[in-house]
Each structure stands twice: as C-alpha cells, then as structure tokens.
C-alpha cells in the first residue's frame, strides 16, 4: 500500500492450543546505490487456554550490497509483550550475510 508492505497471518497451534494473530508493516528508504534503511513494526496477539497476551516489535536494518550475489545486513530490534511472569522488554542486534547462486 503506497510502498509500505503489509502482512497479516493467523493460525492455530495444536501443540500449544493457541491461536496467534499478527500484523506487520515495513518501509525501505534508499540510502545509496548499495544500501537502504529498512524499518518494520509487528503487532500480535495470542489467544491460548493458559491466557491471552499481546506483543509488538520494532526494528531497523541496513542491508549493504557487497556484490551482485552477496548482501551484508545489520539491524537493531526491540520487542515487548504483556505476558505475566516473563521479562517483557528485549533489545537485540543482528548481523547476517546472504549469498545467492
């Protein structure tokens, strides 16, 4: 929608007897010919016999094209939820290398 990719999924987890619903959106801002700033947000809710909880995540990633077939990506992410008894704020960094052939 207007250059913003949207996603939605729902499924039933029979092992955990849970029904997650999740929506996501993202946006990519070109920085130069080899890199961009990719932003994303996720919001979800899980309905389970043991209780319901809501979660969200925000993040930014910078993929850098090393060659025509290799891309290095670095990102920073934040996530939280309202699940009782579990630490609810998380920051993490990710680094990845994608090679196609």
C-alpha positions as CSV (number, residue, x, y, z in Angstrom):
1,X,0.0,0.0,0.0
2,X,1.8,3.2,-1.2
3,X,5.2,1.5,-1.0
4,X,4.5,0.1,2.5
5,X,4.4,-3.7,2.5
6,X,1.7,-5.1,4.8
7,X,1.4,-8.6,6.2
8,X,-1.2,-10.5,8.3
9,X,-1.3,-14.0,9.4
10,X,-3.4,-16.2,11.7
11,X,-3.0,-19.9,12.5
12,X,-3.9,-22.5,15.2
13,X,-1.1,-24.1,17.1
14,X,-2.5,-27.5,18.1
15,X,0.6,-28.4,20.3
16,X,0.2,-25.3,22.5
17,X,-3.5,-24.9,22.0
18,X,-3.0,-21.3,20.9
19,X,-4.3,-19.0,18.2
20,X,-1.9,-16.3,17.2
21,X,-2.9,-13.3,15.1
22,X,-0.1,-11.0,13.8
23,X,0.1,-7.9,11.5
24,X,3.2,-6.3,10.2
25,X,4.3,-3.3,8.1
26,X,7.6,-2.1,6.7
27,X,9.2,0.7,4.7
28,X,12.5,0.9,2.9
29,X,14.4,4.2,2.4
30,X,17.2,4.1,-0.2
31,X,20.5,5.4,1.2
32,X,22.7,5.0,-1.9
33,X,23.1,2.5,-4.8
34,X,24.3,-0.3,-2.4
35,X,22.3,0.2,0.8
36,X,18.9,1.2,2.3
37,X,17.4,1.7,5.7
38,X,14.6,-0.8,6.2
39,X,12.1,-0.1,9.0
40,X,9.4,-2.5,10.3
41,X,6.8,-2.9,13.0
42,X,4.9,-6.0,14.2
43,X,1.8,-6.3,16.4
44,X,0.3,-9.5,17.5
45,X,-2.0,-11.2,20.0
46,X,-2.0,-14.9,21.1
47,X,-5.2,-16.5,22.5
48,X,-4.5,-19.6,24.5
49,X,-6.1,-21.8,27.1
50,X,-3.4,-20.6,29.6
51,X,-4.3,-16.9,28.8
52,X,-4.0,-14.2,26.2
53,X,-1.1,-11.8,25.6
54,X,-0.2,-9.1,23.2
55,X,3.3,-8.4,21.8
56,X,5.0,-5.9,19.5
57,X,8.3,-5.4,17.8
58,X,10.1,-2.5,16.1
59,X,13.3,-2.7,14.1
60,X,15.6,-1.2,11.7
61,X,18.0,-2.9,9.3
62,X,20.6,-1.7,6.8
63,X,21.4,-4.2,4.0
64,X,24.6,-3.4,2.2
65,X,25.2,-5.0,-1.2
66,X,28.7,-6.4,-1.3
67,X,28.5,-7.9,-4.8
68,X,25.7,-8.8,-7.2
69,X,25.2,-12.0,-5.2
70,X,26.1,-11.1,-1.6
71,X,24.5,-8.8,0.9
72,X,25.5,-8.0,4.4
73,X,22.7,-6.9,6.8
74,X,23.0,-5.3,10.2
75,X,19.9,-4.5,12.3
76,X,18.7,-3.3,15.7
77,X,15.4,-4.7,17.2
78,X,13.2,-4.1,20.2
79,X,10.3,-6.3,21.3
80,X,7.9,-6.3,24.3
81,X,4.8,-8.1,25.5
82,X,2.3,-8.2,28.3
83,X,2.8,-11.8,29.2
84,X,2.8,-12.1,33.1
85,X,5.8,-13.6,34.7
86,X,8.2,-13.2,31.8
87,X,10.7,-10.4,31.2
88,X,8.9,-8.1,28.7
89,X,11.5,-5.8,27.1
90,X,14.1,-7.1,24.7
91,X,16.8,-5.3,22.6
92,X,19.0,-7.3,20.2
93,X,21.4,-6.8,17.3
94,X,21.5,-9.0,14.3
95,X,24.1,-9.4,11.6
96,X,23.6,-11.6,8.5
97,X,25.2,-12.5,5.2
98,X,23.0,-13.6,2.3
99,X,24.6,-15.2,-0.7
100,X,22.7,-16.3,-3.8
101,X,24.0,-18.6,-6.5
